[in-house]
Amino acid sequence: MATLTIACNANQATTLPTLLVASYAKLLDPNASINISFEDVETLHATDGAVIELVLTRDSPVYDTDKTIEKLLEIHFSQVKHENLVTEWLSKIGKFASTDFKTIEGPLLELDSHLTLRSYVVGYTLTIADLALWGAIKGNKMAFAAIKKGSMLYASRWFKFVEETNQWITAAVQALNAKSDERNSAKSKEGGSYDIALKDTTKGVVTRFPPEPSGYLHIGHAKAALLNDYFAHEKYEGTLICRFDDTNPSKEKEEFQDSIVEDLALMGIRPDKTSHTSDYFEELYQYCITLIKESMAYVDDTDQMTMRDERMNGIASKHRDATVEDNLLHFEEMRKGTEQGVKWCARAKMSVDNPNKAMRDPVIYRCNPETHHRTGDKWKIYPTYDFACPIVDSMEGITHALRTIEYRDRNPQYEWFLDALHLRKVHIWDFARMNFVRTLLSKRKLAKLVEQGVVWGWDDPRFPTIRGIRRRGMTINALREFILKQGPSRNIVNLDWTIFWATNKKYIDPIAPRHTAVTKDNAVIATVKGARVAAYTEEKPKHAKNLDIGTKKVAYSDTILIDQADAQAFEQDEEITLMNWGNAYVRKISQSLNPLNRHVTGLELELHLQGDVKKTKQKITWLSTQGQELIPIELVDFDFLITKDKLEEEDNLEDFLNKHTEFRTNALADGNVIELKENDIVQIERKGYFRVDRAFLHGKPAVLFNIPTGKATKYAGASTD
């Protein structure tokens, strides 16, 4: 009798392979006594962090993917053909567990190449190598998206073949997801509800995310992208299209487009198709011609200010009743980009005085002679987003257009174009955009701060761009959880960053190695009586609650460094705790003689290792000055860029810019910090969580950015949260 227990909320790339192998063993041998159970947890509580447990009658329990599959292979597949090859491929399963596509791309390409002339991974029949690899890919959202998209032809063919010829796999996957589905249903009650009753979903769901390549994605765009991805790929088995709205050559760059593709991949979003509005410029041009010929559009050279006043006051343009011939003539001048053409624009002939001002003859085409980053100089006229979007949505088969609520007044516009051009209808669902206190989400204003040098660039950690918050230390899993919890609600709220960063802490605290640093400014040297004369080191866990992270060397000697703030809090003969060492008495405190700058200049401590650490008030971090190389580091914290919770339209940005948003503290860290790499996330004990922005190199200090946690920063004066 064997019992296989699986944490159904864990990374399925690590659990599904074992589940499929165990299910296959039961399928081949009905007498195989394997009881499979699921726990609605991320890790099995009794196993110190494991996600799978295989308990056999007489043997000790076996944990995690590789060892459980190895044990199942030994018991139930001992006569397997090509055992060495099967084992070799099973050893690669762990490579498919990462949520970083760049990490799994190599293993996927290797598998794709291997399957060029093969139906199965090993031999000519199904083996547990096929099942384990299939499970690892199915359980990894990034890998599965790549396979589903068909970008890896041979692996995609194999994946589909295995699934279609082994229909029992579907039942196994559903069994694993059953608990998760129950949990998600409960979560929707706590956070945003996704039961919004989208219409006609039984006919298939196709959503789109239409970013303009004129800047980097920010957290507001992330919500739109993740919601479209959720409804296309999770709520329904549909299709997601990423369509670049490249209709303004004055603002768009290839650089921005590339960054959007990369940021979507970072968030685990892999569109089934990528397109551009520019792919449809000819069709859009012809549709505008059609509207002009049907007297449903006209061409206008009214200046911008006058046009704005006329629309506001319900006054018809002087060209509204121009003849079709005149309109076509001026539209042709626009198409050629002539000196006259650039003065004109095309407008839809909707209404002069509709109470909804969005319906008052909106502009649908503009003349712009600048070179387009994709089409070059072929076109001199470009459709507006409001004109192009409904037409291309209909042409591309979009079934549900999920849009932020700011477009609500323009929804009648959207429907007018589809009716006027006799195009297929598209369902619209509005959701509230995410606003954050003291945060700019206007690409125009963000671009202005970049151009003026107020920030370092689009990836500045003070920016709400995906790259900015990633550089600050936000994990993708936390970002996805936070946004998806908001749901597709239509309620407009101004969110605080506190919950956002508190969500992130849940993900980084269990895996962040612990290190020690002492602020250099007036650091205090303390002599420690009772310590060994010669310096020595001991191996200590990098994380006391997660031993898998590994160990670090902690140096001990009779001379240590202590933070000035800690030293000033000591009282004569007080018993304190030196973390990672033990208790000590403060026997002598030396002070500076300058009354204008009173600070501690030295300490004498006496070890009292048998003391009770629970009874001390002061528990401090420290660094031995001997037995290790102390590594110089710079701890950087940040404040908000603006001083007002919510900027109004009439507010002048410059009046509300925060003059001091960067706080730097020089410190010395333990010698283990020399091993840290860029993007590593650590906890500097009693100072906070940090992301390594620059590793220590050639004598240059390592630079670490403080990661907010939803609480006030302890070591700097920045009100980051």
Residue, then its C-alpha position, 0 to 999 in steps of 0.5 A: m500500500a502506498t499513499l501519494t499526497i500532493a499539495c495542489n496549490a504548489n507549482q504544478a510543474t513540480t507536482l503534475p509529473t509525479l501524479l501522472v506517473a502514479s496514475y499511469a501505474k494504476l492504469l497499467d496494473p489495477n492491483a497497484s495499491i496507490n492511494i492519491s490524495f490532495e491537500d489545499v496547501e502550497t506545501l505539505h505542513a508535516t514535511d518541512g516545505a515539500v510539495i509531494e510525499l510518497v509513503l510506502t508501508r515499510d520504507s521511509p517517506v519519499y519527497d518531491t518530484d525526482k525522488t518520488i518518480e524514482k521510487l515509482l519507477e523502481i516499484h512499478f516500472s522495473q521492466v521498462k525498456h530503454e531504462n537508461l534513456v528514460t532515466e536521463w530524460l526524467s533527470k531533466i524534469g526540474k529544468f521545466a519548473s521555472t516561471d522565467f521563460k528564458t530559463i525554460e526556453g533552452p530545455l524546450l528547444e532541446l526537447d523540440s529538436h529531440l522530437t523532430l523525427r520522433s512520436y515519443v521521447v524514448g522508443y516507439t511507445l509511451t513511457i513515463a518520460d513522456l508523461a513526466l515531461w508532459g506534466a511538467i510543461k502542462g503545469n508551467k504556464m509559460a512552457f504551456a503557452a509556448i507549446k500551445k502557440g505552436s512556436m515549437l513545432y515538434a514539441s507541440r505535435w508531441f504534446k497534442f499527440v500524448e494528450e489525445t491518445n491518453q484521455w485519462i490524463t485530462a481526468a488526472v489534471q482535473a483532479l489536481n485542479a479541483k481543490s484549486d478551483e474551489r479555492n479560487s471560487a472562495k478567493s473571488k469572494e474575498g477579492g474581485s469577482y470574475d463571475i461577470a456574465l460575459k455574453d456568448t462565451t459558449k461560442g469561444v472567447v477571443t480577447r485582446f490587449p492593445p498597447e501603444p508602443s509609445g512608452y513602457l508598460h506600467i502597473g495600470h497596463a498590467k491590470a488590463a493585460l492580466l485580465n485579458d489573459y485571465f479571461a482568455h486562458e484561465k476563465y475560458e479556453g480562449t485566445l489572447i491577441c496582443r495588438f500594437d496600436d501603432t497609429n502615431p509615428s511621432k511617439e512610437k519606437e521599436e524600443f518600446q514595442d520590444s520592452i512591452v513584449e519582454d514585460l508581458a513575458l515576465m508577467g507570464i503572459r504569452p499571447d496566442k497571436t501578435s499583430h499591429t494596427s499597421d497590418y490593417f492600414e490599407e483596409l482602414y483607409q478603404y473603410c474611411i473612403t467608404l464612410i466619405k462616399e456614404s456621406m458618413a464622414y467629411v474632411d475638415d481643416t478647422d483649427q484645433m482650438t476652434m474645433r474644440d469650442e465647436r464640439m463643446n458648444g454643439i456647433a457644426s463645422k463649416h465643412r460638415d456638409a461639403t460634397v463627397e467629391d470635395n471630401l475625397l479630394h482633400f482626403e487624397e491631399m492628406r494621403k499624399g502628405t502635401e502642404q495643404g494635406v497636413k492642415w486637414c483631418a477626417r471626421a465621422k459624421m455622427s452628431v453635432d449636439n449629442p449630450n455625449k460629447a464623444m459622439r460629436d463628430p470625432v476625428i478619425y484620420r490625421c495627416n502625419p508625414e513622419t516616418h513610421h517605424r514599421t511601414g516607413d514612408k508608405w503612409k502619410i495618414y493614420p487612423t485614430y485609436d477610436f476609429a481603428c480599434p472597433i474595426v480591427d477588433s471585428m476583423e481579428g475575431i475579437t469576441h470581448a473587448l475588455r476596456t477601462i471605464e474611461y472609455r465608457d463614453r466612447n462605447p457608443q462611438y465604437e458601436w456606431f462604427l461597426d453599424a455604419l460599416h456593417l461589421r461583426k459586433v463585439h461585446i464590451w466590458d468596462f473595468a476600473r483602471m488601477n490608480f495609486v496614491r501619489t503615483l503618476l500613470s500618465k505616459r505623457k507625464l512619465a515621459k516628461l520626467v524621463e526627458q527632464g532627467v528627474v528620474w534615471g529612466w523608464d526602469d527607475p525604481r520610483f516609477p510605476t512601470i513594470r520595470g520600475i517596480r521589478r527593479r524596486g524588488m516586486t516579484i511577478n507572482a506577487l504582482r499577478e496575485f495583487i492585480l487579479k485580486q482586484g478583479p474586473s470591478r467597475n468601482i474606481v478606487n485610489l489604491d495605497w501601495t501598502i497592500f501591494w508591497a505586503t503581498n510581495k513580502k509573502y513571497i520574498d520572506p520565505i526565500a530571502p537569505r539573511h545577511t548582516a550590515v552595519t551603518k558606516d557613519n559613526a559605527v562603534i567598535a566593541t571589544v568582547k571579553g570572553a571571546r576566543v583570542a583567534a578569530y574563527t568562523e562557523e557555518k550558519p543557515k542563511h535562513a533559519k526557517n528554510l534550510d534549503i537556501g544553504t549556509k553562510k560563514v559567520a565570523y567571530s572574534d574579540t572585536i566587533l562593529i555595532d550600529q551607532a543607534d544600537a550603542q546609544a540605546f545601551e545602559q551600563d551593565e545591561e544584558i543584551t543579545l548579540m544575534n547569532w552568538g548569545n548574550a553579553y553584558v555592557r561593561k563600559i560605554s565611551q562617549s565623545l566629549n563634543p557636546l554638539n555631537r554626542h555619540v558613542t565612541g567605544l564599548e566593552l562587552e562581556l560574553h554571557l552565553q548562558g544568558d536567556v535571550k528571551k529576557t533581553k530588551q536589546k537584540i542587535t546585529w553586529l559584525s566581526t572585524q576579523g576572520q572575514e572581509l567586510i564588504p562595502i554596500e550602499l543601501v538605497d531607499f526612495d520616496f514618492l515622486i509627487t507630494k499630492d495623493k491625486l493630481e487633478e487635471e488643472d494641477n501643474l506637475e512641477d508644483f507637486l514634484n518631491k524635491h528629495t526622493e532618494f536616500r543613500t546609506n553607506a554600510l559594511a556587510d558580512g563577507n558572504v555578500i561578495e557572492l550576491k548577484e544582480n537581482d538577488i533579493v535578501q534581508i539585511e537583518r533589522k534593516g529590511y528586504f533589499r534587491v541587489d541592483r549592482a553586485f560588489l565588483h572591483g572594489k565598488p560597493a554593492v548597491l541594494f535597493n530597499i523593498p517596501t513591506g507595507k510598513a514604515t522604513k526603519y533605517a531611512g526617513a523616506s515614507t516609502d509606503 
